[in-house]
Structures are given as structure tokens and as C-alpha cells.
């Protein structure tokens, strides 16, 4: 199937999951993850009324920003190194992967220099996997409190990456924990759910879904 048909299927699955959870479909945003996707295929997804695009790598992000219309909402969703911050502050709509104090300080420094406010999500490692980045749930309260001293960072919510599982029900607890953390800290947005588990994520409160393969099909590593 092509991008249009894939998106139709995705949107229907999101609609049904939202209905099961009694949620407003209009509050759920699909972010098309364009890692290793050609610009021509990205234009095709934009033609299907997808205006939020997510990238994992800074260089690929910058190249694509320059090649696509100015009204795209760009999301930095991958791990962000401090030495790459200078390339994206002021150019992306949202950074999903704030995962350390040193990164927060660098984002804030660049935001101050540019006289902008940078919107971020704090990445939380709800699964406790050592291979994943993110603040531990136990450290989150202190981390959020410290961020209040960086006024040109605006924390919009939380993000997590669940472990891969054949049965998406196995990752529900990790999404539920993120939702409970967001509620406890009065944070609005939840970026969680990828191709393998986005329906469960919707049921658990995700309002930003990061979908690549579900939209574009399999890509080479």
C-alpha cells in the first residue's frame, strides 16, 4: 500500500482507540517520522494534511527543513547531543528528548542568545532499560523543579519510548506511568506510541504519536 492508504489505516486505528478510551480525536496529533525518508515522499505525506514531521538526526532534520515548506511543524524526536543544539534551537517546534541537565543548560543558553523560548518535552525512561535515554521517574520532580531556573525553556510535557514487544499490551504499564507522572506534575502533553504500540498509547492518553513505518513502510537501517 502507498502512503495515502497507510495513513487511512492509521487514522482509523487512532479513531477507534480514542473511542474506546472516550477521548477527543481532535486532541491526538500524528507526527510522521521521516528518518531516511526521501523529500518527495515527505511531500506526499504533507499533501495528506500531515503538518507535523519528526526527525531523529540533526543533520537530516536541517537538510529537510531547507527542502520543505516553511509551515511544517518540525519535531526533534531523537537523542540530542549538546554540540548539535545550536543547529536546531529556533528552528524546531518542539524538542521531545530533553534527557539531561547539561542538555537543558545548552538549550537554554542558545535560546537566550537567540531571544527565543524553546518548547521541550522531558524524556522519561519509564521502563528502566539501560539502553534507553531519559530521566528516571524518581528523578523527575527534582529535574522539573530545576528547569524552572531556565526561563527560556518551556516544558510542555513528557515523552517515553517503550520496549519493543510482540504484544503491545505488555507496554501499557510504561505508558500509564508516564500519564500518571504528567498528571502529578500538571503537564499537558504526552509523546508516546510508535508503529508497534500506538493504539495502546492512545488508550493511555498519548496526544502525540511518533509514526514512521506505519506511514512510510519499512526502511533500510
PyMOL CGO cylinders between C-alpha atoms (Angstrom):
from pymol import cmd
from pymol.cgo import CYLINDER

trace = [
    CYLINDER, 0.00, 0.00, 0.00, 1.00, 3.59, -0.51, 0.3, 1, 1, 1, 1, 1, 1,
    CYLINDER, 1.00, 3.59, -0.51, 1.28, 6.46, 1.94, 0.3, 1, 1, 1, 1, 1, 1,
    CYLINDER, 1.28, 6.46, 1.94, -2.32, 7.57, 1.45, 0.3, 1, 1, 1, 1, 1, 1,
    CYLINDER, -2.32, 7.57, 1.45, -3.69, 4.10, 2.20, 0.3, 1, 1, 1, 1, 1, 1,
    CYLINDER, -3.69, 4.10, 2.20, -1.36, 3.64, 5.15, 0.3, 1, 1, 1, 1, 1, 1,
    CYLINDER, -1.36, 3.64, 5.15, -2.49, 6.92, 6.64, 0.3, 1, 1, 1, 1, 1, 1,
    CYLINDER, -2.49, 6.92, 6.64, -6.12, 5.98, 6.18, 0.3, 1, 1, 1, 1, 1, 1,
    CYLINDER, -6.12, 5.98, 6.18, -5.50, 2.80, 8.18, 0.3, 1, 1, 1, 1, 1, 1,
    CYLINDER, -5.50, 2.80, 8.18, -3.55, 4.67, 10.87, 0.3, 1, 1, 1, 1, 1, 1,
    CYLINDER, -3.55, 4.67, 10.87, -6.23, 7.31, 11.26, 0.3, 1, 1, 1, 1, 1, 1,
    CYLINDER, -6.23, 7.31, 11.26, -8.95, 4.69, 11.56, 0.3, 1, 1, 1, 1, 1, 1,
    CYLINDER, -8.95, 4.69, 11.56, -6.98, 2.81, 14.25, 0.3, 1, 1, 1, 1, 1, 1,
    CYLINDER, -6.98, 2.81, 14.25, -6.42, 6.05, 16.13, 0.3, 1, 1, 1, 1, 1, 1,
    CYLINDER, -6.42, 6.05, 16.13, -10.13, 6.88, 15.87, 0.3, 1, 1, 1, 1, 1, 1,
    CYLINDER, -10.13, 6.88, 15.87, -11.16, 3.50, 17.26, 0.3, 1, 1, 1, 1, 1, 1,
    CYLINDER, -11.16, 3.50, 17.26, -8.61, 3.64, 20.08, 0.3, 1, 1, 1, 1, 1, 1,
    CYLINDER, -8.61, 3.64, 20.08, -9.75, 7.13, 21.02, 0.3, 1, 1, 1, 1, 1, 1,
    CYLINDER, -9.75, 7.13, 21.02, -13.36, 5.96, 21.03, 0.3, 1, 1, 1, 1, 1, 1,
    CYLINDER, -13.36, 5.96, 21.03, -12.50, 3.04, 23.31, 0.3, 1, 1, 1, 1, 1, 1,
    CYLINDER, -12.50, 3.04, 23.31, -10.88, 5.45, 25.76, 0.3, 1, 1, 1, 1, 1, 1,
    CYLINDER, -10.88, 5.45, 25.76, -13.60, 8.09, 25.48, 0.3, 1, 1, 1, 1, 1, 1,
    CYLINDER, -13.60, 8.09, 25.48, -11.13, 10.65, 24.16, 0.3, 1, 1, 1, 1, 1, 1,
    CYLINDER, -11.13, 10.65, 24.16, -11.49, 13.55, 21.77, 0.3, 1, 1, 1, 1, 1, 1,
    CYLINDER, -11.49, 13.55, 21.77, -9.88, 12.54, 18.48, 0.3, 1, 1, 1, 1, 1, 1,
    CYLINDER, -9.88, 12.54, 18.48, -9.04, 16.15, 17.69, 0.3, 1, 1, 1, 1, 1, 1,
    CYLINDER, -9.04, 16.15, 17.69, -6.60, 16.24, 20.60, 0.3, 1, 1, 1, 1, 1, 1,
    CYLINDER, -6.60, 16.24, 20.60, -4.39, 13.49, 19.14, 0.3, 1, 1, 1, 1, 1, 1,
    CYLINDER, -4.39, 13.49, 19.14, -1.60, 14.52, 16.76, 0.3, 1, 1, 1, 1, 1, 1,
    CYLINDER, -1.60, 14.52, 16.76, 0.11, 12.20, 14.30, 0.3, 1, 1, 1, 1, 1, 1,
    CYLINDER, 0.11, 12.20, 14.30, 3.79, 13.04, 13.85, 0.3, 1, 1, 1, 1, 1, 1,
    CYLINDER, 3.79, 13.04, 13.85, 5.20, 11.43, 10.71, 0.3, 1, 1, 1, 1, 1, 1,
    CYLINDER, 5.20, 11.43, 10.71, 8.70, 10.19, 11.49, 0.3, 1, 1, 1, 1, 1, 1,
    CYLINDER, 8.70, 10.19, 11.49, 10.75, 10.87, 8.37, 0.3, 1, 1, 1, 1, 1, 1,
    CYLINDER, 10.75, 10.87, 8.37, 14.06, 9.21, 9.23, 0.3, 1, 1, 1, 1, 1, 1,
    CYLINDER, 14.06, 9.21, 9.23, 15.64, 8.02, 5.95, 0.3, 1, 1, 1, 1, 1, 1,
    CYLINDER, 15.64, 8.02, 5.95, 12.55, 9.11, 4.00, 0.3, 1, 1, 1, 1, 1, 1,
    CYLINDER, 12.55, 9.11, 4.00, 13.09, 10.93, 0.72, 0.3, 1, 1, 1, 1, 1, 1,
    CYLINDER, 13.09, 10.93, 0.72, 11.84, 14.50, 0.44, 0.3, 1, 1, 1, 1, 1, 1,
    CYLINDER, 11.84, 14.50, 0.44, 9.48, 13.54, -2.39, 0.3, 1, 1, 1, 1, 1, 1,
    CYLINDER, 9.48, 13.54, -2.39, 7.72, 11.03, -0.13, 0.3, 1, 1, 1, 1, 1, 1,
    CYLINDER, 7.72, 11.03, -0.13, 7.61, 13.56, 2.68, 0.3, 1, 1, 1, 1, 1, 1,
    CYLINDER, 7.61, 13.56, 2.68, 5.82, 15.98, 0.35, 0.3, 1, 1, 1, 1, 1, 1,
    CYLINDER, 5.82, 15.98, 0.35, 3.32, 13.21, -0.32, 0.3, 1, 1, 1, 1, 1, 1,
    CYLINDER, 3.32, 13.21, -0.32, 2.52, 12.86, 3.38, 0.3, 1, 1, 1, 1, 1, 1,
    CYLINDER, 2.52, 12.86, 3.38, 2.18, 16.64, 3.73, 0.3, 1, 1, 1, 1, 1, 1,
    CYLINDER, 2.18, 16.64, 3.73, -0.38, 16.51, 0.92, 0.3, 1, 1, 1, 1, 1, 1,
    CYLINDER, -0.38, 16.51, 0.92, -2.42, 14.20, 3.17, 0.3, 1, 1, 1, 1, 1, 1,
    CYLINDER, -2.42, 14.20, 3.17, -2.78, 17.02, 5.75, 0.3, 1, 1, 1, 1, 1, 1,
    CYLINDER, -2.78, 17.02, 5.75, 0.09, 15.88, 7.97, 0.3, 1, 1, 1, 1, 1, 1,
    CYLINDER, 0.09, 15.88, 7.97, 1.86, 19.06, 9.07, 0.3, 1, 1, 1, 1, 1, 1,
    CYLINDER, 1.86, 19.06, 9.07, 3.96, 17.60, 11.91, 0.3, 1, 1, 1, 1, 1, 1,
    CYLINDER, 3.96, 17.60, 11.91, 7.17, 15.85, 10.92, 0.3, 1, 1, 1, 1, 1, 1,
    CYLINDER, 7.17, 15.85, 10.92, 9.68, 14.24, 13.27, 0.3, 1, 1, 1, 1, 1, 1,
    CYLINDER, 9.68, 14.24, 13.27, 13.39, 13.58, 12.79, 0.3, 1, 1, 1, 1, 1, 1,
    CYLINDER, 13.39, 13.58, 12.79, 15.89, 11.55, 14.81, 0.3, 1, 1, 1, 1, 1, 1,
    CYLINDER, 15.89, 11.55, 14.81, 19.09, 13.08, 13.46, 0.3, 1, 1, 1, 1, 1, 1,
    CYLINDER, 19.09, 13.08, 13.46, 20.03, 16.74, 13.45, 0.3, 1, 1, 1, 1, 1, 1,
    CYLINDER, 20.03, 16.74, 13.45, 21.79, 16.81, 10.07, 0.3, 1, 1, 1, 1, 1, 1,
    CYLINDER, 21.79, 16.81, 10.07, 18.90, 15.09, 8.33, 0.3, 1, 1, 1, 1, 1, 1,
    CYLINDER, 18.90, 15.09, 8.33, 16.49, 17.46, 10.06, 0.3, 1, 1, 1, 1, 1, 1,
    CYLINDER, 16.49, 17.46, 10.06, 18.32, 20.58, 8.87, 0.3, 1, 1, 1, 1, 1, 1,
    CYLINDER, 18.32, 20.58, 8.87, 18.60, 19.31, 5.31, 0.3, 1, 1, 1, 1, 1, 1,
    CYLINDER, 18.60, 19.31, 5.31, 14.87, 18.62, 5.20, 0.3, 1, 1, 1, 1, 1, 1,
    CYLINDER, 14.87, 18.62, 5.20, 13.84, 21.89, 6.84, 0.3, 1, 1, 1, 1, 1, 1,
    CYLINDER, 13.84, 21.89, 6.84, 15.57, 23.65, 3.98, 0.3, 1, 1, 1, 1, 1, 1,
    CYLINDER, 15.57, 23.65, 3.98, 13.85, 21.50, 1.37, 0.3, 1, 1, 1, 1, 1, 1,
    CYLINDER, 13.85, 21.50, 1.37, 10.24, 21.65, 2.57, 0.3, 1, 1, 1, 1, 1, 1,
    CYLINDER, 10.24, 21.65, 2.57, 7.63, 24.41, 3.06, 0.3, 1, 1, 1, 1, 1, 1,
    CYLINDER, 7.63, 24.41, 3.06, 8.09, 26.84, 5.93, 0.3, 1, 1, 1, 1, 1, 1,
    CYLINDER, 8.09, 26.84, 5.93, 4.75, 26.00, 7.57, 0.3, 1, 1, 1, 1, 1, 1,
    CYLINDER, 4.75, 26.00, 7.57, 5.79, 22.48, 8.68, 0.3, 1, 1, 1, 1, 1, 1,
    CYLINDER, 5.79, 22.48, 8.68, 5.91, 21.84, 12.43, 0.3, 1, 1, 1, 1, 1, 1,
    CYLINDER, 5.91, 21.84, 12.43, 9.27, 20.15, 13.00, 0.3, 1, 1, 1, 1, 1, 1,
    CYLINDER, 9.27, 20.15, 13.00, 9.87, 17.84, 15.94, 0.3, 1, 1, 1, 1, 1, 1,
    CYLINDER, 9.87, 17.84, 15.94, 13.29, 16.70, 17.13, 0.3, 1, 1, 1, 1, 1, 1,
    CYLINDER, 13.29, 16.70, 17.13, 12.48, 13.25, 18.50, 0.3, 1, 1, 1, 1, 1, 1,
    CYLINDER, 12.48, 13.25, 18.50, 15.86, 11.53, 18.68, 0.3, 1, 1, 1, 1, 1, 1,
    CYLINDER, 15.86, 11.53, 18.68, 18.65, 11.73, 21.23, 0.3, 1, 1, 1, 1, 1, 1,
    CYLINDER, 18.65, 11.73, 21.23, 20.14, 15.22, 21.07, 0.3, 1, 1, 1, 1, 1, 1,
    CYLINDER, 20.14, 15.22, 21.07, 23.82, 15.84, 21.73, 0.3, 1, 1, 1, 1, 1, 1,
    CYLINDER, 23.82, 15.84, 21.73, 24.76, 19.16, 23.30, 0.3, 1, 1, 1, 1, 1, 1,
    CYLINDER, 24.76, 19.16, 23.30, 27.08, 20.05, 20.42, 0.3, 1, 1, 1, 1, 1, 1,
    CYLINDER, 27.08, 20.05, 20.42, 24.16, 19.81, 17.98, 0.3, 1, 1, 1, 1, 1, 1,
    CYLINDER, 24.16, 19.81, 17.98, 21.78, 22.06, 19.90, 0.3, 1, 1, 1, 1, 1, 1,
    CYLINDER, 21.78, 22.06, 19.90, 22.97, 25.19, 18.10, 0.3, 1, 1, 1, 1, 1, 1,
    CYLINDER, 22.97, 25.19, 18.10, 21.62, 23.89, 14.81, 0.3, 1, 1, 1, 1, 1, 1,
    CYLINDER, 21.62, 23.89, 14.81, 18.01, 23.43, 15.90, 0.3, 1, 1, 1, 1, 1, 1,
    CYLINDER, 18.01, 23.43, 15.90, 17.10, 25.96, 18.60, 0.3, 1, 1, 1, 1, 1, 1,
    CYLINDER, 17.10, 25.96, 18.60, 14.79, 28.46, 16.95, 0.3, 1, 1, 1, 1, 1, 1,
    CYLINDER, 14.79, 28.46, 16.95, 14.14, 26.12, 14.03, 0.3, 1, 1, 1, 1, 1, 1,
    CYLINDER, 14.14, 26.12, 14.03, 12.02, 23.33, 15.52, 0.3, 1, 1, 1, 1, 1, 1,
    CYLINDER, 12.02, 23.33, 15.52, 8.56, 23.48, 17.02, 0.3, 1, 1, 1, 1, 1, 1,
    CYLINDER, 8.56, 23.48, 17.02, 9.30, 21.01, 19.80, 0.3, 1, 1, 1, 1, 1, 1,
    CYLINDER, 9.30, 21.01, 19.80, 12.23, 19.02, 21.20, 0.3, 1, 1, 1, 1, 1, 1,
    CYLINDER, 12.23, 19.02, 21.20, 10.91, 15.69, 22.53, 0.3, 1, 1, 1, 1, 1, 1,
    CYLINDER, 10.91, 15.69, 22.53, 14.15, 14.40, 24.00, 0.3, 1, 1, 1, 1, 1, 1,
    CYLINDER, 14.15, 14.40, 24.00, 15.37, 16.59, 26.85, 0.3, 1, 1, 1, 1, 1, 1,
    CYLINDER, 15.37, 16.59, 26.85, 17.11, 13.93, 28.91, 0.3, 1, 1, 1, 1, 1, 1,
    CYLINDER, 17.11, 13.93, 28.91, 19.88, 15.58, 30.95, 0.3, 1, 1, 1, 1, 1, 1,
    CYLINDER, 19.88, 15.58, 30.95, 20.76, 18.73, 32.84, 0.3, 1, 1, 1, 1, 1, 1,
    CYLINDER, 20.76, 18.73, 32.84, 23.73, 19.50, 30.58, 0.3, 1, 1, 1, 1, 1, 1,
    CYLINDER, 23.73, 19.50, 30.58, 21.43, 19.40, 27.56, 0.3, 1, 1, 1, 1, 1, 1,
    CYLINDER, 21.43, 19.40, 27.56, 18.93, 21.67, 29.31, 0.3, 1, 1, 1, 1, 1, 1,
    CYLINDER, 18.93, 21.67, 29.31, 21.64, 24.21, 30.06, 0.3, 1, 1, 1, 1, 1, 1,
    CYLINDER, 21.64, 24.21, 30.06, 22.83, 24.24, 26.45, 0.3, 1, 1, 1, 1, 1, 1,
    CYLINDER, 22.83, 24.24, 26.45, 19.31, 24.57, 25.05, 0.3, 1, 1, 1, 1, 1, 1,
    CYLINDER, 19.31, 24.57, 25.05, 18.69, 27.47, 27.41, 0.3, 1, 1, 1, 1, 1, 1,
    CYLINDER, 18.69, 27.47, 27.41, 21.98, 29.17, 26.56, 0.3, 1, 1, 1, 1, 1, 1,
    CYLINDER, 21.98, 29.17, 26.56, 21.21, 29.04, 22.86, 0.3, 1, 1, 1, 1, 1, 1,
    CYLINDER, 21.21, 29.04, 22.86, 17.63, 30.20, 23.45, 0.3, 1, 1, 1, 1, 1, 1,
    CYLINDER, 17.63, 30.20, 23.45, 18.85, 33.19, 25.43, 0.3, 1, 1, 1, 1, 1, 1,
    CYLINDER, 18.85, 33.19, 25.43, 21.30, 34.12, 22.68, 0.3, 1, 1, 1, 1, 1, 1,
    CYLINDER, 21.30, 34.12, 22.68, 18.54, 33.97, 20.06, 0.3, 1, 1, 1, 1, 1, 1,
    CYLINDER, 18.54, 33.97, 20.06, 15.94, 35.60, 22.33, 0.3, 1, 1, 1, 1, 1, 1,
    CYLINDER, 15.94, 35.60, 22.33, 13.50, 32.74, 21.82, 0.3, 1, 1, 1, 1, 1, 1,
    CYLINDER, 13.50, 32.74, 21.82, 11.65, 30.34, 24.09, 0.3, 1, 1, 1, 1, 1, 1,
    CYLINDER, 11.65, 30.34, 24.09, 12.28, 26.69, 23.29, 0.3, 1, 1, 1, 1, 1, 1,
    CYLINDER, 12.28, 26.69, 23.29, 9.46, 24.22, 23.82, 0.3, 1, 1, 1, 1, 1, 1,
    CYLINDER, 9.46, 24.22, 23.82, 10.53, 20.82, 25.11, 0.3, 1, 1, 1, 1, 1, 1,
    CYLINDER, 10.53, 20.82, 25.11, 9.30, 17.52, 26.43, 0.3, 1, 1, 1, 1, 1, 1,
    CYLINDER, 9.30, 17.52, 26.43, 11.26, 15.77, 29.16, 0.3, 1, 1, 1, 1, 1, 1,
    CYLINDER, 11.26, 15.77, 29.16, 12.15, 12.23, 28.16, 0.3, 1, 1, 1, 1, 1, 1,
    CYLINDER, 12.15, 12.23, 28.16, 11.42, 9.76, 30.96, 0.3, 1, 1, 1, 1, 1, 1,
    CYLINDER, 11.42, 9.76, 30.96, 12.77, 6.22, 30.99, 0.3, 1, 1, 1, 1, 1, 1,
    CYLINDER, 12.77, 6.22, 30.99, 9.67, 4.54, 32.40, 0.3, 1, 1, 1, 1, 1, 1,
    CYLINDER, 9.67, 4.54, 32.40, 10.90, 1.04, 31.52, 0.3, 1, 1, 1, 1, 1, 1,
    CYLINDER, 10.90, 1.04, 31.52, 14.24, 1.42, 33.32, 0.3, 1, 1, 1, 1, 1, 1,
    CYLINDER, 14.24, 1.42, 33.32, 16.11, -0.07, 30.36, 0.3, 1, 1, 1, 1, 1, 1,
    CYLINDER, 16.11, -0.07, 30.36, 19.79, 0.81, 30.46, 0.3, 1, 1, 1, 1, 1, 1,
    CYLINDER, 19.79, 0.81, 30.46, 19.88, 1.10, 26.67, 0.3, 1, 1, 1, 1, 1, 1,
    CYLINDER, 19.88, 1.10, 26.67, 17.37, 3.95, 26.69, 0.3, 1, 1, 1, 1, 1, 1,
    CYLINDER, 17.37, 3.95, 26.69, 17.94, 7.61, 27.45, 0.3, 1, 1, 1, 1, 1, 1,
    CYLINDER, 17.94, 7.61, 27.45, 15.77, 9.57, 29.82, 0.3, 1, 1, 1, 1, 1, 1,
    CYLINDER, 15.77, 9.57, 29.82, 15.26, 10.85, 33.33, 0.3, 1, 1, 1, 1, 1, 1,
    CYLINDER, 15.26, 10.85, 33.33, 14.18, 8.19, 35.81, 0.3, 1, 1, 1, 1, 1, 1,
    CYLINDER, 14.18, 8.19, 35.81, 10.67, 8.60, 37.23, 0.3, 1, 1, 1, 1, 1, 1,
    CYLINDER, 10.67, 8.60, 37.23, 12.21, 9.06, 40.68, 0.3, 1, 1, 1, 1, 1, 1,
    CYLINDER, 12.21, 9.06, 40.68, 14.37, 11.97, 39.47, 0.3, 1, 1, 1, 1, 1, 1,
    CYLINDER, 14.37, 11.97, 39.47, 11.64, 13.73, 37.51, 0.3, 1, 1, 1, 1, 1, 1,
    CYLINDER, 11.64, 13.73, 37.51, 10.30, 16.01, 40.26, 0.3, 1, 1, 1, 1, 1, 1,
    CYLINDER, 10.30, 16.01, 40.26, 13.73, 17.44, 41.06, 0.3, 1, 1, 1, 1, 1, 1,
    CYLINDER, 13.73, 17.44, 41.06, 14.57, 17.80, 37.38, 0.3, 1, 1, 1, 1, 1, 1,
    CYLINDER, 14.57, 17.80, 37.38, 11.37, 19.72, 36.65, 0.3, 1, 1, 1, 1, 1, 1,
    CYLINDER, 11.37, 19.72, 36.65, 11.95, 21.93, 39.67, 0.3, 1, 1, 1, 1, 1, 1,
    CYLINDER, 11.95, 21.93, 39.67, 15.47, 22.76, 38.46, 0.3, 1, 1, 1, 1, 1, 1,
    CYLINDER, 15.47, 22.76, 38.46, 14.18, 23.62, 34.99, 0.3, 1, 1, 1, 1, 1, 1,
    CYLINDER, 14.18, 23.62, 34.99, 12.18, 26.49, 36.49, 0.3, 1, 1, 1, 1, 1, 1,
    CYLINDER, 12.18, 26.49, 36.49, 15.52, 28.31, 36.77, 0.3, 1, 1, 1, 1, 1, 1,
    CYLINDER, 15.52, 28.31, 36.77, 15.84, 28.20, 32.97, 0.3, 1, 1, 1, 1, 1, 1,
    CYLINDER, 15.84, 28.20, 32.97, 13.03, 30.57, 31.93, 0.3, 1, 1, 1, 1, 1, 1,
    CYLINDER, 13.03, 30.57, 31.93, 13.56, 30.29, 28.17, 0.3, 1, 1, 1, 1, 1, 1,
    CYLINDER, 13.56, 30.29, 28.17, 12.83, 26.59, 28.26, 0.3, 1, 1, 1, 1, 1, 1,
    CYLINDER, 12.83, 26.59, 28.26, 9.11, 25.84, 28.26, 0.3, 1, 1, 1, 1, 1, 1,
    CYLINDER, 9.11, 25.84, 28.26, 8.30, 22.31, 29.41, 0.3, 1, 1, 1, 1, 1, 1,
    CYLINDER, 8.30, 22.31, 29.41, 5.21, 21.16, 27.53, 0.3, 1, 1, 1, 1, 1, 1,
    CYLINDER, 5.21, 21.16, 27.53, 5.00, 17.58, 28.75, 0.3, 1, 1, 1, 1, 1, 1,
    CYLINDER, 5.00, 17.58, 28.75, 6.73, 14.21, 28.80, 0.3, 1, 1, 1, 1, 1, 1,
    CYLINDER, 6.73, 14.21, 28.80, 7.99, 11.65, 26.31, 0.3, 1, 1, 1, 1, 1, 1,
    CYLINDER, 7.99, 11.65, 26.31, 8.87, 7.99, 26.61, 0.3, 1, 1, 1, 1, 1, 1,
    CYLINDER, 8.87, 7.99, 26.61, 9.96, 5.11, 24.39, 0.3, 1, 1, 1, 1, 1, 1,
    CYLINDER, 9.96, 5.11, 24.39, 8.50, 1.77, 25.39, 0.3, 1, 1, 1, 1, 1, 1,
    CYLINDER, 8.50, 1.77, 25.39, 10.39, -1.50, 24.96, 0.3, 1, 1, 1, 1, 1, 1,
    CYLINDER, 10.39, -1.50, 24.96, 9.57, -3.39, 21.79, 0.3, 1, 1, 1, 1, 1, 1,
    CYLINDER, 9.57, -3.39, 21.79, 7.06, -6.17, 22.44, 0.3, 1, 1, 1, 1, 1, 1,
    CYLINDER, 7.06, -6.17, 22.44, 5.22, -8.57, 20.18, 0.3, 1, 1, 1, 1, 1, 1,
    CYLINDER, 5.22, -8.57, 20.18, 2.12, -7.98, 22.28, 0.3, 1, 1, 1, 1, 1, 1,
    CYLINDER, 2.12, -7.98, 22.28, 1.52, -4.21, 22.69, 0.3, 1, 1, 1, 1, 1, 1,
    CYLINDER, 1.52, -4.21, 22.69, -0.41, -4.87, 25.90, 0.3, 1, 1, 1, 1, 1, 1,
    CYLINDER, -0.41, -4.87, 25.90, 2.92, -5.62, 27.56, 0.3, 1, 1, 1, 1, 1, 1,
    CYLINDER, 2.92, -5.62, 27.56, 3.97, -1.96, 27.27, 0.3, 1, 1, 1, 1, 1, 1,
    CYLINDER, 3.97, -1.96, 27.27, 0.75, -0.47, 28.65, 0.3, 1, 1, 1, 1, 1, 1,
    CYLINDER, 0.75, -0.47, 28.65, 2.22, -0.03, 32.17, 0.3, 1, 1, 1, 1, 1, 1,
    CYLINDER, 2.22, -0.03, 32.17, 5.02, 2.19, 30.82, 0.3, 1, 1, 1, 1, 1, 1,
    CYLINDER, 5.02, 2.19, 30.82, 2.55, 4.46, 29.06, 0.3, 1, 1, 1, 1, 1, 1,
    CYLINDER, 2.55, 4.46, 29.06, 0.27, 4.53, 32.06, 0.3, 1, 1, 1, 1, 1, 1,
    CYLINDER, 0.27, 4.53, 32.06, 3.15, 5.54, 34.33, 0.3, 1, 1, 1, 1, 1, 1,
    CYLINDER, 3.15, 5.54, 34.33, 4.02, 8.44, 32.03, 0.3, 1, 1, 1, 1, 1, 1,
    CYLINDER, 4.02, 8.44, 32.03, 0.41, 9.63, 32.08, 0.3, 1, 1, 1, 1, 1, 1,
    CYLINDER, 0.41, 9.63, 32.08, 0.32, 9.49, 35.87, 0.3, 1, 1, 1, 1, 1, 1,
    CYLINDER, 0.32, 9.49, 35.87, 3.58, 11.42, 36.08, 0.3, 1, 1, 1, 1, 1, 1,
    CYLINDER, 3.58, 11.42, 36.08, 2.26, 14.09, 33.74, 0.3, 1, 1, 1, 1, 1, 1,
    CYLINDER, 2.26, 14.09, 33.74, -0.92, 14.41, 35.77, 0.3, 1, 1, 1, 1, 1, 1,
    CYLINDER, -0.92, 14.41, 35.77, 1.03, 14.65, 39.02, 0.3, 1, 1, 1, 1, 1, 1,
    CYLINDER, 1.03, 14.65, 39.02, 3.15, 17.49, 37.63, 0.3, 1, 1, 1, 1, 1, 1,
    CYLINDER, 3.15, 17.49, 37.63, 0.31, 19.25, 35.80, 0.3, 1, 1, 1, 1, 1, 1,
    CYLINDER, 0.31, 19.25, 35.80, 1.86, 18.74, 32.36, 0.3, 1, 1, 1, 1, 1, 1,
    CYLINDER, 1.86, 18.74, 32.36, -0.30, 18.76, 29.27, 0.3, 1, 1, 1, 1, 1, 1,
    CYLINDER, -0.30, 18.76, 29.27, 1.35, 16.73, 26.51, 0.3, 1, 1, 1, 1, 1, 1,
    CYLINDER, 1.35, 16.73, 26.51, 2.35, 13.08, 26.22, 0.3, 1, 1, 1, 1, 1, 1,
    CYLINDER, 2.35, 13.08, 26.22, 4.54, 11.92, 23.34, 0.3, 1, 1, 1, 1, 1, 1,
    CYLINDER, 4.54, 11.92, 23.34, 4.34, 8.15, 23.37, 0.3, 1, 1, 1, 1, 1, 1,
    CYLINDER, 4.34, 8.15, 23.37, 3.39, 5.41, 20.97, 0.3, 1, 1, 1, 1, 1, 1,
    CYLINDER, 3.39, 5.41, 20.97, 5.14, 4.22, 17.83, 0.3, 1, 1, 1, 1, 1, 1,
    CYLINDER, 5.14, 4.22, 17.83, 4.15, 1.92, 14.99, 0.3, 1, 1, 1, 1, 1, 1,
    CYLINDER, 4.15, 1.92, 14.99, 4.02, -1.23, 17.12, 0.3, 1, 1, 1, 1, 1, 1,
    CYLINDER, 4.02, -1.23, 17.12, 2.09, 0.16, 20.08, 0.3, 1, 1, 1, 1, 1, 1,
    CYLINDER, 2.09, 0.16, 20.08, 0.34, 3.43, 19.23, 0.3, 1, 1, 1, 1, 1, 1,
    CYLINDER, 0.34, 3.43, 19.23, -3.18, 2.16, 19.81, 0.3, 1, 1, 1, 1, 1, 1,
    CYLINDER, -3.18, 2.16, 19.81, -2.36, 1.28, 23.42, 0.3, 1, 1, 1, 1, 1, 1,
    CYLINDER, -2.36, 1.28, 23.42, -0.65, 4.65, 23.76, 0.3, 1, 1, 1, 1, 1, 1,
    CYLINDER, -0.65, 4.65, 23.76, -3.81, 6.43, 22.64, 0.3, 1, 1, 1, 1, 1, 1,
    CYLINDER, -3.81, 6.43, 22.64, -5.84, 4.47, 25.16, 0.3, 1, 1, 1, 1, 1, 1,
    CYLINDER, -5.84, 4.47, 25.16, -3.40, 5.56, 27.87, 0.3, 1, 1, 1, 1, 1, 1,
    CYLINDER, -3.40, 5.56, 27.87, -3.54, 9.25, 27.00, 0.3, 1, 1, 1, 1, 1, 1,
    CYLINDER, -3.54, 9.25, 27.00, -0.96, 9.96, 24.28, 0.3, 1, 1, 1, 1, 1, 1,
    CYLINDER, -0.96, 9.96, 24.28, -1.66, 13.11, 22.33, 0.3, 1, 1, 1, 1, 1, 1,
    CYLINDER, -1.66, 13.11, 22.33, 1.46, 12.88, 20.13, 0.3, 1, 1, 1, 1, 1, 1,
    CYLINDER, 1.46, 12.88, 20.13, 2.13, 9.67, 18.20, 0.3, 1, 1, 1, 1, 1, 1,
    CYLINDER, 2.13, 9.67, 18.20, 5.51, 9.19, 16.52, 0.3, 1, 1, 1, 1, 1, 1,
    CYLINDER, 5.51, 9.19, 16.52, 4.80, 7.01, 13.48, 0.3, 1, 1, 1, 1, 1, 1,
    CYLINDER, 4.80, 7.01, 13.48, 7.26, 6.08, 10.76, 0.3, 1, 1, 1, 1, 1, 1,
    CYLINDER, 7.26, 6.08, 10.76, 6.86, 2.53, 9.45, 0.3, 1, 1, 1, 1, 1, 1,
    CYLINDER, 6.86, 2.53, 9.45, 3.07, 2.64, 9.84, 0.3, 1, 1, 1, 1, 1, 1,
    CYLINDER, 3.07, 2.64, 9.84, 3.00, 5.52, 7.35, 0.3, 1, 1, 1, 1, 1, 1,
    CYLINDER, 3.00, 5.52, 7.35, 6.01, 5.04, 5.08, 0.3, 1, 1, 1, 1, 1, 1,
    CYLINDER, 6.01, 5.04, 5.08, 6.55, 1.29, 5.28, 0.3, 1, 1, 1, 1, 1, 1,
    CYLINDER, 6.55, 1.29, 5.28, 9.78, -0.46, 6.20, 0.3, 1, 1, 1, 1, 1, 1,
    CYLINDER, 9.78, -0.46, 6.20, 13.05, 1.35, 5.55, 0.3, 1, 1, 1, 1, 1, 1,
    CYLINDER, 13.05, 1.35, 5.55, 16.62, 0.14, 5.39, 0.3, 1, 1, 1, 1, 1, 1,
    CYLINDER, 16.62, 0.14, 5.39, 18.71, 0.65, 8.52, 0.3, 1, 1, 1, 1, 1, 1,
]
cmd.load_cgo(trace, "trace")
